[in-house]
């Protein structure tokens, strides 16, 4: 703890010296969230990146998030503490493959989850996050839709909106795919007073067993308004830090994955972001996210469309 405290102090000093801001996702390590200036889900972080007046944005998250920050703030230096912090969902949808897939549906509006590379966003009409996806799909009434890359979120959107004309890309998040329905039901039997809160990237059987389905931010908000005392949390375990910070009197139970050797589900990519890497990135102002202007400009259109529709 002493080492982390010392490093946190050094990071704070560097932020002041360099007019830098740290944006962190809820899925990062607790000590990373503690040094962040803003913590949120993908939508909130996109909005924060667009609004900041800092000279340097250090993105404590995965690579596509840092790319989004650079797209929205091309004049700022955007740092990623570990470029290896990728995303299984984004990796499931290459730009070359997606371009060919899109060409098969020329009359469809392309809606892509923000968990995609900047090159895929450049092929997209409107981006979305799990926070605003339902709203965006409902706003496109009367238009055929191609949705990528998460098949589980896409299937959820079809059920919630009643749309059967949505074509889905066949991708998935390795974290949310691993949750075990059987183990969640077992937890529910052990804790009958606990509500099940699940992220919409989970498989359909898990979502049907949930009392509430929503984004990370929506799950946090739901706990604050629901009045319950115990919840089974079915998303990446990093969210538990924010939940416990906000609601210390409530009991949160992480849902286990299929692999019984672990009691929770971690995103190994998010956990690559550490305090030493953040410190080094601020000292060296590297690794920096660099995007070609043509791709950046085309991707910006799809992200700005999302932000405008989320107001």
HELIX and SHEET records of a PDB file:
HELIX    1   1 UNK A    2  UNK A   18  1                                  17    
HELIX    2   2 UNK A   30  UNK A   35  1                                   6    
HELIX    3   3 UNK A   42  UNK A   51  1                                  10    
HELIX    4   4 UNK A   63  UNK A   72  1                                  10    
HELIX    5   5 UNK A   88  UNK A   91  1                                   4    
HELIX    6   6 UNK A   95  UNK A  103  1                                   9    
HELIX    7   7 UNK A  118  UNK A  121  1                                   4    
HELIX    8   8 UNK A  133  UNK A  139  1                                   7    
HELIX    9   9 UNK A  151  UNK A  161  1                                  11    
HELIX   10  10 UNK A  174  UNK A  177  1                                   4    
HELIX   11  11 UNK A  181  UNK A  190  1                                  10    
HELIX   12  12 UNK A  204  UNK A  208  1                                   5    
HELIX   13  13 UNK A  216  UNK A  226  1                                  11    
HELIX   14  14 UNK A  239  UNK A  246  1                                   8    
HELIX   15  15 UNK A  270  UNK A  272  5                                   3    
HELIX   16  16 UNK A  275  UNK A  284  1                                  10    
HELIX   17  17 UNK A  293  UNK A  309  1                                  17    
SHEET    1   A 4 UNK A  38  UNK A  40  0                                        
SHEET    2   A 4 UNK A  20  UNK A  25  1                                        
SHEET    3   A 4 UNK A  56  UNK A  60  1                                        
SHEET    4   A 4 UNK A  77  UNK A  80  1                                        
SHEET    1   B 4 UNK A 126  UNK A 128  0                                        
SHEET    2   B 4 UNK A 109  UNK A 113  1                                        
SHEET    3   B 4 UNK A 145  UNK A 148  1                                        
SHEET    4   B 4 UNK A 166  UNK A 168  1                                        
SHEET    1   C 4 UNK A 212  UNK A 213  0                                        
SHEET    2   C 4 UNK A 195  UNK A 198  1                                        
SHEET    3   C 4 UNK A 230  UNK A 234  1                                        
SHEET    4   C 4 UNK A 251  UNK A 254  1                                        
END                                                                             
